Amino acid sequence: MRKAIIFSITVCLVSWAAFAAAYWGLGLSKQSVGLNLFSVFYMFMPLLTALVLQAVHKEKFNHTGLVSFNLSWAWLVAWLLPVFMVAACIFVNGLMPGVTLEYNAEQLINQMNVPEEQQELVREQIGKMPAAMMIVMVLFSGLIAGVTVNAVAAFGEEFGWRNYLVGALRNVKFAKAALFIGVVWGIWHFPLILMGHNYPDNPQWGVLMMVAMCILLGIIELYFVLKAKSMIVAAIMHGTVNALAGTYIFFTYGGNSLLNGMAGLSGFIVMAFVILCIRLYDKHISKDNICSMTLGEALERES
């Protein structure tokens, strides 16, 4: 546990210091291109911190054995599950007060950053396209991004959260470890959240919401890491969630960032349901009982 605490404090302090240097040195502002670019660099801070601590402790790069590409069905489920979660999230979002479900082509045009002189043409073309086809296109592109470029960026985080910390918490039970990792993961985000990421209209409450989201999503990711005995599945799931999480804006009107999307209450409800399904599957169908083991026991079990 001591090793996990040292990593957690170090990665937060180093990351926050890097953010402060960029904020004051580069003049980062809310919703700017510079902030978006820095957020990608920020995702690699857990990896860099873990590598430095591994060097200090004279550990091999893959001392946990979790940087593994042994494919199994868990990889496929971890990749496709975000599609279900995002789709379910949109449905739940429609049940929230002040929110209506309706295909929002204008939001899509805004997200595409179409030049003003071309917007009318794009608007006309999108208007002719069936909503079902647009949904398929958005989901397909998100899946491709999730397993490629987004997974690479997410690897920077997951090497710390679902690799280094898993190794440091081998003797800790699943629930306690997932809670610890989720809290650290959420708190680590706070400078970006205060700058408007995820919760632009509620940044202060957004800090607490991000902690809650990281706990819930972290439980799901940790289960698949232990199931597949690979942290790569977490990078894929994380990358795919990032690619698809904003899909709700194309299909919803109203609400706010505390209610909408995977990072809002709608997403929390969906993730809580997924966690319940995982727990029931783990105990009664697969009978692995990963959720009742320590992380070390789960990794050493027979597949």
C-alpha positions as CSV (number, residue, x, y, z in Angstrom):
1,M,0.0,0.0,0.0
2,R,2.9,2.4,0.8
3,K,4.2,2.0,-2.8
4,A,0.7,2.9,-4.2
5,I,0.4,5.9,-1.9
6,I,3.9,7.2,-3.0
7,F,3.0,6.8,-6.7
8,S,-0.4,8.5,-6.2
9,I,1.0,11.5,-4.4
10,T,3.9,11.8,-6.9
11,V,1.9,11.5,-10.0
12,C,-0.6,14.2,-8.8
13,L,2.1,16.6,-7.7
14,V,4.2,16.2,-10.9
15,S,1.1,16.4,-13.1
16,W,-0.3,19.5,-11.4
17,A,3.1,21.2,-11.5
18,A,3.3,20.5,-15.2
19,F,-0.2,21.9,-15.6
20,A,0.7,25.0,-13.6
21,A,3.9,25.6,-15.7
22,A,1.9,25.2,-18.9
23,Y,-0.9,27.5,-17.6
24,W,1.3,30.3,-16.6
25,G,4.1,29.8,-19.2
26,L,1.9,29.2,-22.2
27,G,-1.1,31.1,-21.2
28,L,-3.6,28.2,-21.5
29,S,-7.2,29.3,-21.6
30,K,-10.5,27.5,-21.4
31,Q,-11.7,25.5,-24.5
32,S,-8.5,26.5,-26.4
33,V,-6.5,24.4,-28.9
34,G,-3.5,24.7,-26.6
35,L,-5.4,23.3,-23.7
36,N,-6.6,20.4,-25.8
37,L,-3.1,19.6,-26.9
38,F,-1.8,19.9,-23.4
39,S,-4.5,17.5,-22.2
40,V,-3.0,14.8,-24.5
41,F,0.4,15.3,-23.0
42,Y,-1.1,15.3,-19.5
43,M,-2.4,11.7,-20.2
44,F,1.2,10.5,-20.4
45,M,2.1,11.8,-16.9
46,P,1.1,8.5,-15.1
47,L,3.3,6.6,-17.6
48,L,6.3,8.8,-17.1
49,T,5.9,8.8,-13.3
50,A,5.6,5.1,-13.2
51,L,8.7,4.6,-15.4
52,V,10.7,6.9,-13.1
53,L,9.6,5.0,-10.0
54,Q,10.3,1.7,-11.6
55,A,13.8,2.9,-12.3
56,V,14.2,4.0,-8.7
57,H,13.0,0.6,-7.5
58,K,15.1,-1.2,-10.2
59,E,12.0,-2.9,-11.6
60,K,11.6,-4.2,-15.1
61,F,9.3,-2.3,-17.5
62,N,6.7,-5.1,-17.5
63,H,7.3,-6.4,-13.9
64,T,3.6,-6.8,-13.4
65,G,3.2,-8.9,-16.5
66,L,0.1,-6.8,-17.4
67,V,1.6,-5.3,-20.6
68,S,0.3,-8.4,-22.4
69,F,-1.2,-9.0,-25.8
70,N,-2.7,-12.5,-25.1
71,L,-6.0,-12.0,-26.8
72,S,-9.2,-13.4,-25.3
73,W,-12.9,-12.8,-25.5
74,A,-12.6,-10.2,-22.8
75,W,-10.7,-7.9,-25.2
76,L,-13.7,-7.9,-27.6
77,V,-16.2,-7.3,-24.8
78,A,-14.1,-4.4,-23.4
79,W,-13.9,-2.8,-26.8
80,L,-17.6,-3.1,-27.7
81,L,-19.1,-2.5,-24.2
82,P,-18.6,1.3,-24.5
83,V,-21.0,1.3,-27.4
84,F,-23.7,-0.3,-25.2
85,M,-22.9,2.1,-22.4
86,V,-23.1,5.2,-24.6
87,A,-26.3,4.1,-26.3
88,A,-27.9,3.3,-22.9
89,C,-26.6,6.6,-21.5
90,I,-28.4,8.5,-24.3
91,F,-31.7,6.6,-23.5
92,V,-31.4,7.3,-19.8
93,N,-30.4,10.9,-20.6
94,G,-33.8,11.3,-22.3
95,L,-35.5,10.5,-19.1
96,M,-33.8,13.3,-17.2
97,P,-35.8,16.5,-16.4
98,G,-35.6,19.1,-19.1
99,V,-34.0,16.8,-21.7
100,T,-35.5,15.7,-24.9
101,L,-34.1,13.2,-27.4
102,E,-33.9,14.4,-31.0
103,Y,-31.3,14.1,-33.7
104,N,-29.2,17.3,-33.5
105,A,-27.5,17.8,-36.8
106,E,-26.5,21.4,-35.9
107,Q,-24.4,20.1,-33.0
108,L,-22.6,17.7,-35.3
109,I,-21.8,20.6,-37.7
110,N,-20.3,22.5,-34.8
111,Q,-18.2,19.6,-33.7
112,M,-16.9,19.1,-37.2
113,N,-15.6,22.7,-37.2
114,V,-17.0,23.3,-40.8
115,P,-16.0,26.6,-42.3
116,E,-18.8,29.1,-42.2
117,E,-19.1,29.3,-46.0
118,Q,-19.5,25.5,-46.3
119,Q,-21.9,25.0,-43.4
120,E,-25.1,25.4,-45.5
121,L,-23.9,22.7,-47.9
122,V,-22.9,20.3,-45.1
123,R,-26.2,21.0,-43.3
124,E,-28.1,20.1,-46.4
125,Q,-26.1,16.9,-47.0
126,I,-26.5,15.8,-43.3
127,G,-30.2,16.6,-43.5
128,K,-30.6,14.1,-46.3
129,M,-28.8,11.4,-44.4
130,P,-31.0,9.0,-42.3
131,A,-30.3,9.4,-38.6
132,A,-29.7,5.6,-38.4
133,M,-26.8,5.9,-40.9
134,M,-25.3,8.8,-39.0
135,I,-25.5,6.9,-35.8
136,V,-23.7,3.9,-37.4
137,M,-21.0,6.2,-38.8
138,V,-20.4,7.9,-35.5
139,L,-20.2,4.6,-33.6
140,F,-17.9,2.9,-36.2
141,S,-15.5,5.9,-36.3
142,G,-15.5,5.9,-32.4
143,L,-14.7,2.1,-32.3
144,I,-11.8,2.6,-34.8
145,A,-10.4,5.6,-32.9
146,G,-10.8,3.7,-29.6
147,V,-8.6,0.8,-30.6
148,T,-6.0,2.9,-32.4
149,V,-5.0,6.5,-31.7
150,N,-7.2,6.9,-28.6
151,A,-5.9,3.7,-27.1
152,V,-2.3,4.9,-27.5
153,A,-3.1,8.1,-25.6
154,A,-5.1,6.1,-22.9
155,F,-2.1,3.8,-22.5
156,G,-0.3,6.7,-21.0
157,E,-2.8,6.8,-18.2
158,E,-3.5,3.2,-17.9
159,F,0.1,2.2,-17.4
160,G,-0.1,4.0,-14.2
161,W,-3.7,3.3,-13.0
162,R,-4.3,-0.3,-14.2
163,N,-0.7,-1.5,-14.3
164,Y,1.6,0.1,-11.8
165,L,-1.0,0.6,-9.1
166,V,-2.4,-2.9,-9.7
167,G,1.1,-4.3,-9.0
168,A,1.4,-2.1,-5.9
169,L,-2.0,-3.2,-4.6
170,R,-1.6,-6.9,-5.2
171,N,-2.5,-7.8,-1.6
172,V,-5.6,-5.6,-1.6
173,K,-9.1,-6.8,-2.2
174,F,-10.8,-5.9,-5.5
175,A,-13.3,-3.4,-4.2
176,K,-10.9,-1.5,-2.0
177,A,-8.3,-1.4,-4.8
178,A,-10.8,-0.2,-7.3
179,L,-12.0,2.5,-4.9
180,F,-8.4,3.7,-4.2
181,I,-7.4,3.8,-7.9
182,G,-10.7,5.5,-8.9
183,V,-10.3,8.3,-6.3
184,V,-6.7,9.0,-7.3
185,W,-7.6,8.9,-11.0
186,G,-10.4,11.4,-10.4
187,I,-8.5,13.8,-8.2
188,W,-5.6,13.7,-10.7
189,H,-8.0,15.3,-13.3
190,F,-8.9,18.3,-11.3
191,P,-6.9,21.1,-13.0
192,L,-8.3,20.1,-16.4
193,I,-11.9,19.9,-14.9
194,L,-11.5,23.4,-13.4
195,M,-10.5,24.6,-16.9
196,G,-13.8,23.4,-18.4
197,H,-13.1,19.8,-19.5
198,N,-16.2,17.6,-19.3
199,Y,-18.2,20.0,-17.1
200,P,-17.8,23.5,-18.7
201,D,-20.9,24.8,-17.0
202,N,-20.2,23.3,-13.6
203,P,-16.4,23.0,-13.1
204,Q,-16.4,23.1,-9.3
205,W,-19.0,20.3,-8.9
206,G,-17.4,18.7,-11.9
207,V,-14.3,17.9,-9.8
208,L,-16.5,15.7,-7.5
209,M,-18.4,14.3,-10.5
210,M,-15.1,13.3,-12.2
211,V,-14.0,11.4,-9.0
212,A,-17.4,9.5,-9.0
213,M,-17.1,8.7,-12.7
214,C,-13.5,7.4,-12.4
215,I,-14.6,5.2,-9.5
216,L,-17.4,3.6,-11.5
217,L,-15.5,3.3,-14.8
218,G,-12.4,2.2,-12.9
219,I,-14.3,-0.7,-11.4
220,I,-15.3,-1.9,-14.9
221,E,-11.9,-1.4,-16.3
222,L,-10.1,-3.2,-13.4
223,Y,-12.4,-6.2,-13.8
224,F,-11.5,-6.6,-17.4
225,V,-7.8,-6.1,-16.7
226,L,-7.9,-8.9,-14.2
227,K,-10.1,-11.1,-16.4
228,A,-7.8,-10.7,-19.4
229,K,-4.6,-10.4,-17.3
230,S,-3.7,-7.4,-19.5
231,M,-3.8,-3.6,-18.9
232,I,-4.1,-3.1,-22.7
233,V,-7.8,-3.9,-22.5
234,A,-8.2,-0.9,-20.1
235,A,-6.4,1.3,-22.6
236,I,-8.8,0.1,-25.4
237,M,-11.9,0.6,-23.2
238,H,-10.7,4.0,-22.0
239,G,-9.9,5.1,-25.5
240,T,-13.2,3.9,-26.9
241,V,-15.2,5.6,-24.1
242,N,-13.3,8.9,-24.8
243,A,-14.1,8.5,-28.5
244,L,-17.8,7.9,-28.0
245,A,-18.6,9.8,-24.8
246,G,-19.6,13.0,-26.6
247,T,-22.0,11.2,-28.9
248,Y,-25.0,12.3,-26.7
249,I,-24.7,15.9,-27.9
250,F,-25.9,14.8,-31.4
251,F,-29.2,13.3,-29.9
252,T,-30.1,15.4,-26.9
253,Y,-31.5,18.9,-26.2
254,G,-31.4,20.5,-22.7
255,G,-30.0,19.3,-19.5
256,N,-26.5,20.2,-18.3
257,S,-23.1,18.5,-17.9
258,L,-24.0,17.1,-14.5
259,L,-26.8,15.2,-16.0
260,N,-25.8,14.5,-19.6
261,G,-23.4,11.9,-21.1
262,M,-21.1,9.3,-19.6
263,A,-19.6,12.0,-17.2
264,G,-23.0,12.9,-15.9
265,L,-25.7,11.3,-13.8
266,S,-27.0,9.4,-16.9
267,G,-23.7,7.7,-17.3
268,F,-23.4,6.9,-13.6
269,I,-26.7,5.0,-13.7
270,V,-25.6,3.0,-16.8
271,M,-22.2,2.2,-15.3
272,A,-23.7,1.2,-12.0
273,F,-26.0,-1.2,-13.9
274,V,-23.0,-2.6,-15.8
275,I,-21.1,-3.1,-12.5
276,L,-24.1,-5.1,-11.1
277,C,-24.1,-7.3,-14.2
278,I,-20.4,-7.9,-13.9
279,R,-20.8,-8.8,-10.3
280,L,-23.6,-11.3,-11.1
281,Y,-21.7,-12.8,-14.0
282,D,-18.5,-13.1,-12.0
283,K,-20.2,-14.9,-9.1
284,H,-22.9,-17.0,-10.7
285,I,-21.9,-17.6,-14.4
286,S,-18.1,-17.5,-14.8
287,K,-17.6,-18.3,-11.1
288,D,-14.2,-16.7,-11.2
289,N,-15.1,-14.6,-8.1
290,I,-12.6,-12.0,-9.2
291,C,-14.6,-9.3,-7.3
292,S,-14.0,-11.2,-4.1
293,M,-10.3,-11.8,-4.5
294,T,-7.2,-9.7,-3.9
295,L,-5.7,-8.4,-7.1
296,G,-2.8,-10.8,-6.8
297,E,-5.1,-13.8,-6.4
298,A,-7.1,-12.7,-9.4
299,L,-3.9,-12.5,-11.5
300,E,-2.6,-15.8,-10.4
301,R,-5.9,-17.8,-10.9
302,E,-6.1,-20.3,-13.6
303,S,-7.8,-18.9,-16.7
